[in-house]
Structures are given as structure tokens and as C-alpha cells.
Amino acid sequence: MGAFVENDIIVGLAGHIDHGKTSLIRALNGFDGDSLEEEKRRGITLDLSFSNLTLPNRNVAFIDVPGHEKLVKNMIAGAFGIDVLCLVVASDDGLMPQSFEHLHIADILGIQSCFCVLSKVDKVDSQTLAKRKSEIESAFKGLNIKLEGIFEFSAFGVDSQNLAPTNLQSTQNAHFQNIESNPQNPQAQNPQIPKTTESSAPNPYVPPIIDFLSRVKKPARYDFHMLVYYIDRAFSLSGAGCVVTGTLLSSQIALKQKVFICELDKEVSVRQIQIHDAPTELATPSHRVALNLSNISANEIKRGMLITQKGFMRGSRFIDASLKLLKPLKNNATYQLYLGAKRVSVRINVLESLQENEAFIAISSDEEIFSLFFQPFILRDGNALIGGGVVLNPVSDPIKKKEKIPLLYALQKRDFKSAFAMLCKIHRRGFGLVCATQRFCLTHAQASAIAQELEQSFFDPKELVVYPLSELESLKTEILEIFLKNKNALVSAQSLGLKFRWASVLLLQNALDSLFEAHLIAKKDSLYLAKNSEIKDINEFLKQKIYEHFCAQKFEPIAPYNLYEELDIDRFMGDSALKSLCKAQKMVRLSHNLFITSTALSELNALMREIIKTHGYIDITLFKQKLPLSRKYLISYLEYLDSFKDIYKEGNIRKLRF
């Protein structure tokens, strides 16, 4: 691929059925996109077709999409990854319904650059040709797409059935080659069949188009700050296994990298990568990329599944968005949502109508949708294009409409400071920014910088959580109540985390320090005490307090961490005191969370031996009759018997050896 990788572009061919898109590709690079038998028979492209053209300064990948109105769903799947649109219009027909629909779809998806190819120019006179050019220029008025130029084309003079390309692709991998052409194509199964990547067709209409393709400016891609790769095909190759193809929209994919398939909740490894039928170690945006994945079957994968990095995406059945309408929208009706290469049935509720046929909408689905902030989407009703827009809230917050509308306005304007402030008030127990990449397309550093500027809030930069200051004040009040109820409480930020699980350690530490600085509580070593605490020696106090509780509980001791929470004592200090008691042989540890006093254990030992002497053995049933405890205690006590040499076990019973 050379040093010009970042200059490569993806060109999407759009237009009405039978207007010559596939013929244009055949003339440019010798690739026959109608490779399926049904496509050959019907003479139309049924699904997405992919090929490329190698120029001196860049690679140009082509996505040839279907033009039939019933196959627009396949066109949309390919349009999401396009850099430059090529609208093909037959000179004899002119602009047709699918021509306009494809243009509107491209406009909604934010494609900025387009060039038009007037095909079949040999069938019309110069006056008709001039009229068609004028019609095309008029079609772009009101759109955000720039018309870069109009080119004439005719397939006349090109022998479409007997191409003789001069540059042949050499065999580089016997099992993983030419997979972008079509998995049903013999080239994908037989590596001995070469495939052209450069045009040698002597067509006078081709050079101006190729010259334009070499010069057209590559538009800046929207950076999602994370790996975004939608699968549009998946199949199995002999000797390679599962292969997927798609367009890399953001970030990079490296050889041997672990990637995550969201819909399957599954992490897989990238075994091999191909770009334009050539092996590579790194894939970058604006490329058609084929991935050979390990530890997964092609049968598990469906078109539209999203490949990203583990931990970056959350699926949601509810998302909020802004929508630009081309046709009237029925409230609370079902439509088809196109997002990336995925299509899903959704229900639409209008939250607020805006000016110029725009609205804020709530989207709900029976299945989880994995979307990103400002990701474009298309909305259709059967074969009718309703409109499209961008996702504003990939994970909709369960809030009232009066709170949601101002939030959506802020998100639409990318006023993240205002949005964060609103979300901080909504999520009083902490608004997390770990999901900032998906929810706002911000890096953690960018999100942190905004959070630190918020007023009346507390930000934990380590946990990436924002709390309203009012919640910090409430937390301080609750901590004071602990000391009022228990003057012997010994707490730390870590131990309080067991009680206030929603609060980060830093927030708890801030609350404790604030109370201490206000002389409302005392501090000794690393622990916080009540102002009226009479504890002189913390370690001795803890040992005595813990031992007293275990003595009282006798044969049914609670787990240490539950005891610490009950006594309001720091877990670390509690563990230290418990270890000291065990070392002094006042306590015995029988299992991970089962501690018992030595005195109680001696009584149990005597009781179990008495049962054996009376019945000749002991098991759970006999033991429970004598001591009605839960099984977890009885099993641990019986296992304790196994440590004695004069006890042996037969199945589930214990006996004396002599």
C-alpha cells in the first residue's frame, strides 16, 4: 500500500437500476460486480459489490450498490463507509426515483463530495446531454453535498465479455485471497485464478474519470475515538476459517489484535488482514478491510454486527436522536432503522418538533442497538425513505421529557459542559464518564477536562465519575449519623464503601476529611472516630470487640465483613485484629469466611465425638438432629473432624478408627 495509505478513498456508486454502475466499474478496473448467477441472469446488482483501482498516488475502493427500489436496504449498508459518492445517471433516462433517493441518503449520512457520471451518452444527442447536465446541477440545490463535476461515459467500444487486463494479481496466500470480490466467485476459492486491480480498457471516457479520482480531495472522517467496523459479509474459506468484510470507519485494526463483536458479546482475535486483496499488518479508515477471525464460526455472524474494542460499547433498547424528515412521520409507529450496515425494526416517538421538518425522537427496539454519539442513521417505512438524522443519546437516560429536551438541545449543539451539568443532576449517585467515547465521542482526557470545569460538582478523575455537591453534603450527614448512633465506630473511606456502594473512595475520603477539618469527627492513625470516642488503643479495642461478638454468636458466627459493617469498623483493621486473635489461638479459621472461637470449636468437637460413640458414626442428618444449624456450618464442622488421625471417612459418614 506504500506511504500513501492515508490518501486512499472509498467511492460509492449510486443511481437508478440499469443506469450502468457496474459497466462503469468494469471499464475502470475490469471488475465484474455482477458475479452472482441471479445477477447475471437479471442484469442488475442485487447486493453490495466491492473492487478497487490502484492509481500512482492512491488506492480507490469501489462499492457498487443496488439501484432497484426493493434493494435500497443493501445500498444503505454500503453507503455508511463512503468518502466520495459517484452518482451514475443514464443519459437516455435522466434522473430517476432511485437517483434522488440515493442522493438524499448520501446527504443524510453526511457525505460531502460527489461527482456524477452521465452514462450511455452514445444514445442521446448533444441537446439532451446538456439538458441532463442542467437537471443534475439542479438536483444538488438544497443539499449539503458538493457536486465536484459531471463526466460523460459510454461502454461502447469496451468488450465486456472478453476483457484482457494486463496487470494480474499474484498469488500471495493460498487460503486467504481475493475475498473482497465475492466468496462465491471462483477466485475466492481457487487462488490460481488471478484478478485484475488496474484498468487497461482503451475507453476514451475513462481517463478523465481516473484523473479526477486521483485528484479529488479526501474528506475528513468523523473520528469516533474508538474502533468502529461494521460487518457487511461473513463467510468461511477452506484453510482459513471465518472471514468477514466491512469498511473501517474509525481507529485501526492490527494483526493479532483482540476485537469485540458487540451483538455476540464475544472477543475474537484477528488472524489475518487484507486490504484490496493484499495482506497487511495494519488497517486504517477509508479502506475496505477483510478480517480472518479465530475462535468463531461464520454461521454466528450476521450483516450489521459491530466490531469494536471490549469495554467501549453498551447496547441499549432505547436511544434518542434528532431526525430530519423527508416525509410525514406517524407517532408511535414502527419503522426500519438503518445504522451502519445494520437494519432493525424500531418504534418512533416524537419528543419535540423542531423547525424545518426536524424533530427530537425517542427510538425503542426489541433488541439492543449499539450506536455512537452523532452517528448518522436512515429511517424507512417499507420502500419509502422517511428521513434520517444523528444519534444524540446512544444510551437513553430514564428521565422525564421536560428534563430530556434541554439535554438533547445541548447535545445537538455539542455543548458538553451544559449536558454534563444536567446529567450530573439527573444521576445524583454519580454520572460516569467511562462511557464518554460512545456517548459523546470524547476521549477520557477530553471528558475529564470538561468535568473539572463544572460548578457545584465533585469529580473523581480516577473513577471518572461526577457527583453533585449536594450529594456530597448528604453523604457527610449520613456519616455523622453513624458516629451519633455508635460512638465506637472506626471507619475509613474503604470501609464506608461497603455501606455506600454508589460512592467512590475519593468522594468518601473527601467527606471524611471535610468532617475532620470542621472538627466534627476525630482521626487516629488512618481511621476516623467520633468526637466523644473513649477508645485508647484501637488494636486492643478491636480484638476485644470482635472476640466478644464471636463468643456471643458461638456456633453460628457471621462472616467477618458482615461483622465489620455491623460494628462500623474498618475492614483492613478488622482483618488485622482477627489475624491477631487466630495467632493467639483464641480464634480458629475453618474456611474462607468462617471463623469460630477456640472454646466453641472444642465444644463442637466433643459433641461430634459423642454422636459417633452413640451411633457408631456421624453424618449431616444425625448432626442436624442434635444441632439444628444450616448445612454450610455443619459441613465445615464435619470437615474439621477430618483433620484428626483417629477419624476416618466412608462416603458421607465419619467413624472412629479405634
Phi, psi and omega in degrees: 000338173075194185274357184259024182306313185291351178266354182294151181226161173245124180251127177257127178266126181230166179144172183291160179301137175064029176264001171103021180297312182293324178295323178297314179299318180299323180286327182284317185223006176080009184267133178261103184290336180276075185267341178284147181301320181294325178293320178298317184292317185271341179076021177228156176277121183270327184227181178296141177231139187232139175202182179211165178229124180266117177252165181302329185250354182192163169260138177244116176265136180249136170243110179266118186252155181294147179256350181290140184299328180283351182247015180299331178303324177286327177297316182297321181302326180273336187290336184295337183256012187278139172268314183229135179265138172243109180267118181261124181233125178288131184297328182283330180268322187079192180294133182238173183310315181289335176298311180293319181296317178298322178296316179296319179298314179298321179295316179297322182282358175084016176291127190262337189235136180214142168234152185247141176242117175274108183269169177057037182293343179288350184263356183229163177271176185294326179295316178296321181297317179295322179296317180297319180297320179294320179296320180295315179299322180292327182295337183272351179292133182090355178258160178268001180274133177272127175278109185280337182168162177238128182241147178266149181205145171213140178279357181300130180098349177256121179282096186291343181264350185218061178290144179232074181296146183265337181253116183252142179284124179283156179284123180244335180213120187294338185247345190223074186216146174056032187281345179282343180294301175176132180296341178270351178288137178307332180296331181283341181255331183241102184291354180278347180272115182284162180225135181282148173235357180229150182276140171228011182290125182280066182253122184295342179278345186284313184307316179298325180291317179296321178298318178297316181298331179282338185254338187301135183289134177282121181289153177290132179272148176291125183266114179276357180061024178198164180291124177227113182216112178266133179278127174250345174212151175214135179203172182246135176246137179300127179088347181244323181093219186287128177233133175237151175234152180182180177255128178279113185269331185203149179070204185224160172233127182248155176301139179073000180291147173270129179235165188237128176264109190302308186296334179265352184052049188223135177260132181228167180252147178271110183277317179215155178230138172231139170232123182054045176067011179244134178296145177210163180260349182213131177249137180237166182301164182067034175224143166282125187235131173254132181239132172263113187256143178257160177063033177202150178258147179297334180293339180281342190258141177234155177303139177098349178293147186255128174258129179211204178255143182299135176090358183263339188236141171240133175276154179211144176274354182227124176225156178246148185206166169256141186231133173254123187266138171256336177223159181302147182248132175270128181289143179060032178252164182264134179224175176255125179260130177248119184223116188063228177263010185261145173235133182214143177283133183223161173252135184248129173238128180281123178273318179199132176278134179251185181282159174055054175057035177244156181204154166270132183231154172253127182251128177233149183215159176281345179238158180290138177248130178257106184229171181230158179301132179063021175283130181286152178215163177241144178239126180230156174236097187066241178264003183264132176277114181274321181160201180190173181188208179228149177286132177254325182227093184295335177232095188296135178277135180285076184232165180290155183302321183294336175272329185286320184301310177300325178296317181292324175299316180295318180293321179298323179274359184059033175274078188291331179297315178293319180297316179298319180298318179294315181294329178295321179288325181290314180263077188296330181272017175120122175257113185276140179252008177300328181269015185300330181295313179288316189281333184225001186054042177243144172288165178299324179294317179295316180295321180296319180298321179290317182299324181290341179272351183292141176268157178054042179213162176238127183245128175260103185290338180282312180273352181056052180231138177249132178239144172290144180300331179299328179286327175296319179295320178296322179296318179298321178296317180293325178293319177300323179296328177299314181288330178292324180280331184221099183290348178260013178297140177230106188235162172221172178299321181296315182291325178293336178299335177288331180271317180251077187292340180282342186266139177284161180299321181295320178295317179295320179296320178297320179295316180296314180298321180295319178293322179292316180295334178273006179061032179264339175222165179254168180222133178222124188056239181254011183249157180249137185233166174289153180299328181262019180295140180255011181289125178263308180245109186299313183298314181294322179297315182295316180300316181294315183295316181294316181296320179299318181291321179292326176296318181293326181279338174051257186274352181235060182289141177278165179296143183308316184294330175290324178294318180299319180293322179295323182270354183059051178238152181297135184295317181298314180292325177296316178299320180297318179294321180294320177297321178296321178294322178292319179297326178277002178063024174272338178230154178230135177264118181265327177208187188309310183239024180242108177242144181217151179290150180299324180297313180295322180294323177296320178296319179296317180301315180295320180296316181295321179292326178295320178297318180298316181295325181285317187252352182087351179196174172220139173219183183301317184297310180297319181297317183292328177296324182276324183224093186287079177247171176290157185300325184300324178287312184300318180296316180298321181289323177293322178294331176297324178301327183297344180282352180265138183291335182273006178245135174228159187246133173237104184064244181254012180244154177244143180223164174275139178289322184210000000 
